[in-house]
Amino acid sequence: MYCVFKEINIWPMRSSVVNYEKFKGNSETPSTVIIDCTEFGIEKPSNPIAQQVTWSSYKNRNTVKVLVGINESGAVIFISEAYGGSVSDRELFEKCGIIDRLRSGDVILCDRGFLIQDLVAHIDVKVNMPAFLKKGVTQFEPTQQKKSKKVSTKRIHVERLIGLGKTYEILNEQICTSHITLASRIVFVCYMLANFRPNIMHPM
């Protein structure tokens, strides 16, 4: 299944994204990809170096971590290889190859933890994320609040899609040591299969 699915180009053409949003009556520039990272527990490796690489301070256990990208219609369009849980969101974004898919004028939507604008500025890609409160400021300006709400409303869909992929039993329990080398393929197949499940978006 992995070999067959890997042959499919799931990254959409920008024209199809724009046309889909126009069909829905949206005049705003759509996001090319909505991204988030997620982790999967693994058995503690016996190798001390592997233990260190896979230790996640966020999950407080050994994990592998992937970056998942969806489009605004709720379909998975990018699944990275699995990296050790110690990798940061920024580092994973930089290493996983998604930058090579992006083109000038594309828009990434992500959580405020992804400080990646400088990594894509050279190819004229915009990063949208919820606004930060500056030091000494207790509330957002109305325009900031409106923008942050829009971003958060769209970003929640990638969290829902990530949750859908985790409903497969093989990802419900920690990945055993003998399967760690296959982690990238296991995760990839599960999230490709999620594209065949009922869509997470409400029908028009």
Backbone torsions as a table, in degrees:
resi	resn	phi	psi	omega
1	MET	NA	-40.5	179.7
2	TYR	-60.6	-46.2	-177.1
3	CYS	-63.8	-37.4	179.7
4	VAL	-71.4	-48.9	-178.9
5	PHE	-62.5	-33.4	-176.8
6	LYS	-66.1	-22.1	179.9
7	GLU	-78.7	-12.4	-177.4
8	ILE	-87.0	128.7	176.2
9	ASN	-85.7	102.3	-176.4
10	ILE	-94.7	-2.4	177.4
11	TRP	-77.9	120.3	-172.8
12	PRO	-77.4	152.2	171.2
13	MET	-71.0	143.2	-177.5
14	ARG	-61.2	-35.4	-178.9
15	SER	-61.1	-36.6	-180.0
16	SER	-69.9	-35.5	178.0
17	VAL	-66.0	-47.5	-179.0
18	VAL	-63.2	-45.0	-178.9
19	ASN	-64.1	-36.1	179.1
20	TYR	-64.9	-42.4	-179.8
21	GLU	-68.5	-37.1	176.7
22	LYS	-64.5	-38.5	178.9
23	PHE	-61.0	-34.5	178.5
24	LYS	-80.7	-6.1	178.6
25	GLY	89.4	15.8	179.5
26	ASN	-93.2	126.9	-178.7
27	SER	-96.1	-14.3	-179.4
28	GLU	-72.8	154.2	176.9
29	THR	-66.2	121.6	-177.3
30	PRO	-75.8	157.1	174.3
31	SER	-73.2	137.1	175.6
32	THR	-71.1	-42.4	-178.2
33	VAL	-150.6	140.2	174.7
34	ILE	-109.3	122.7	-170.9
35	ILE	-119.3	154.8	170.8
36	ASP	-162.2	159.7	177.1
37	CYS	-106.6	152.5	176.2
38	THR	-144.7	159.1	-175.2
39	GLU	-125.6	153.1	178.9
40	PHE	-130.4	129.2	-178.5
41	GLY	-66.8	143.9	177.0
42	ILE	-130.4	160.4	173.2
43	GLU	-64.2	145.8	-179.0
44	LYS	-63.7	120.5	179.2
45	PRO	-65.6	152.7	178.9
46	SER	-80.0	-26.9	179.8
47	ASN	-75.6	125.2	-178.3
48	PRO	-58.9	-36.3	179.7
49	ILE	-67.7	-42.6	178.2
50	ALA	-63.9	-35.9	176.6
51	GLN	-60.2	-44.0	-178.1
52	GLN	-67.5	-42.7	-178.1
53	VAL	-65.9	-35.2	-175.1
54	THR	-95.9	-1.5	-178.5
55	TRP	-74.6	124.3	178.8
56	SER	-104.4	116.0	177.7
57	SER	-69.6	-24.6	179.5
58	TYR	-72.6	-43.9	-179.3
59	LYS	-91.7	-13.2	-178.9
60	ASN	59.7	39.8	176.9
61	ARG	-164.4	176.2	178.1
62	ASN	-81.5	131.1	-177.1
63	THR	-144.0	166.8	162.5
64	VAL	-112.9	152.9	-172.4
65	LYS	-129.8	137.5	177.7
66	VAL	-130.8	158.8	173.4
67	LEU	-106.9	128.8	179.8
68	VAL	-115.0	136.4	176.8
69	GLY	-124.6	137.3	176.1
70	ILE	-126.4	164.3	172.3
71	ASN	-97.4	178.4	-174.3
72	GLU	-72.5	-9.7	175.7
73	SER	-92.6	0.5	173.6
74	GLY	92.4	17.0	179.2
75	ALA	-101.3	142.1	176.0
76	VAL	-70.9	126.5	179.0
77	ILE	-123.1	-3.3	177.2
78	PHE	-156.6	132.2	171.7
79	ILE	-134.4	120.6	-177.5
80	SER	-79.1	169.4	168.1
81	GLU	-65.0	162.1	177.9
82	ALA	-86.4	129.9	177.9
83	TYR	-115.0	162.9	176.5
84	GLY	-60.6	144.7	-174.6
85	GLY	-62.0	-11.8	179.6
86	SER	-77.8	-12.7	-176.9
87	VAL	-69.7	141.4	178.4
88	SER	-81.3	162.2	177.8
89	ASP	-58.4	-43.9	-179.0
90	ARG	-62.9	-46.0	-178.7
91	GLU	-64.6	-39.7	178.8
92	LEU	-64.6	-43.0	177.2
93	PHE	-58.7	-41.3	-176.9
94	GLU	-70.2	-33.8	-173.8
95	LYS	-89.6	-25.9	-163.1
96	CYS	-77.4	-11.5	176.8
97	GLY	99.3	-3.1	-179.2
98	ILE	-66.8	-28.8	179.7
99	ILE	-60.9	-34.2	-179.6
100	ASP	-68.0	-19.5	179.5
101	ARG	-83.9	-20.4	-172.7
102	LEU	-81.0	148.9	179.3
103	ARG	-130.1	162.0	-180.0
104	SER	-53.6	131.9	-179.9
105	GLY	93.5	-8.8	178.3
106	ASP	-68.9	158.3	-179.1
107	VAL	-128.3	127.1	176.1
108	ILE	-104.2	134.9	175.0
109	LEU	-114.3	128.4	-175.1
110	CYS	-153.3	175.3	177.3
111	ASP	-76.8	163.8	-176.9
112	ARG	-68.0	-11.7	177.9
113	GLY	-74.8	-15.4	-179.4
114	PHE	-87.4	94.2	178.0
115	LEU	-92.4	80.8	-169.1
116	ILE	-124.3	2.8	-174.8
117	GLN	-56.4	-39.5	-178.3
118	ASP	-68.0	-21.1	-178.8
119	LEU	-78.4	-19.1	-177.3
120	VAL	-121.7	1.6	-178.4
121	ALA	-61.9	-33.6	-176.7
122	HIS	-68.4	-17.4	177.5
123	ILE	-110.5	15.8	174.3
124	ASP	59.0	46.7	176.0
125	VAL	-106.0	134.6	-178.4
126	LYS	-94.8	142.9	176.9
127	VAL	-115.8	120.9	176.4
128	ASN	-104.7	130.7	177.0
129	MET	-151.0	160.8	176.6
130	PRO	-56.9	146.4	-177.5
131	ALA	-70.5	153.3	173.9
132	PHE	-95.0	145.2	169.6
133	LEU	-82.7	123.6	179.0
134	LYS	-72.6	157.4	-179.2
135	LYS	-57.7	129.0	179.5
136	GLY	88.0	-5.6	178.9
137	VAL	-100.8	129.5	-175.2
138	THR	-98.2	-16.5	179.0
139	GLN	-152.4	158.3	-178.7
140	PHE	-78.1	156.1	167.5
141	GLU	-68.4	153.6	-179.7
142	PRO	-53.0	-39.9	-179.5
143	THR	-67.9	-39.2	177.8
144	GLN	-65.3	-42.2	-179.6
145	GLN	-62.7	-41.2	179.5
146	LYS	-64.9	-44.1	180.0
147	LYS	-64.7	-44.8	-178.9
148	SER	-61.8	-37.9	179.3
149	LYS	-65.3	-41.9	178.4
150	LYS	-62.3	-45.2	-179.2
151	VAL	-63.5	-46.2	-178.6
152	SER	-63.8	-37.1	179.7
153	THR	-63.9	-39.9	178.8
154	LYS	-76.3	-37.2	-175.2
155	ARG	-68.1	-25.9	-178.3
156	ILE	-61.2	-24.2	-178.4
157	HIS	-66.8	-34.9	179.0
158	VAL	-69.5	-32.7	175.9
159	GLU	-66.1	-39.6	178.6
160	ARG	-66.5	-38.6	179.6
161	LEU	-67.8	-40.4	176.8
162	ILE	-60.2	-41.7	177.6
163	GLY	-63.6	-35.7	178.2
164	LEU	-63.7	-43.1	178.9
165	GLY	-62.9	-32.2	-178.4
166	LYS	-78.2	-2.4	177.0
167	THR	-76.8	-13.6	175.9
168	TYR	-71.0	133.1	-171.2
169	GLU	-57.4	-34.6	-176.7
170	ILE	-64.3	-22.3	178.4
171	LEU	-101.6	-2.0	-179.7
172	ASN	-74.5	-31.5	-179.8
173	GLU	-110.5	165.3	-179.0
174	GLN	-64.1	144.6	-179.0
175	ILE	-75.1	126.2	-176.8
176	CYS	-71.8	160.5	-175.2
177	THR	-55.8	-40.8	-177.4
178	SER	-68.0	-15.8	-178.5
179	HIS	-105.6	-1.3	-176.1
180	ILE	-60.9	-37.9	179.6
181	THR	-66.7	-17.8	179.2
182	LEU	-100.4	5.4	-173.9
183	ALA	-56.3	-43.4	-179.1
184	SER	-60.4	-41.6	-178.2
185	ARG	-71.4	-40.2	179.9
186	ILE	-61.2	-48.8	-178.9
187	VAL	-64.2	-42.9	-179.4
188	PHE	-58.8	-47.7	-178.8
189	VAL	-63.5	-42.7	-179.0
190	CYS	-61.1	-41.6	-178.3
191	TYR	-79.1	-25.5	171.3
192	MET	-68.8	-40.4	177.7
193	LEU	-64.2	-29.1	178.3
194	ALA	-61.5	-26.0	177.9
195	ASN	-68.7	-16.9	178.9
196	PHE	-95.9	-1.7	178.9
197	ARG	-86.4	166.1	174.8
198	PRO	-53.0	134.4	-174.2
199	ASN	-62.7	142.2	179.7
200	ILE	-74.3	-16.8	-179.4
201	MET	-85.0	149.3	176.1
202	HIS	-69.9	139.9	178.2
203	PRO	-64.0	151.6	-178.3
204	MET	-69.9	NA	NA
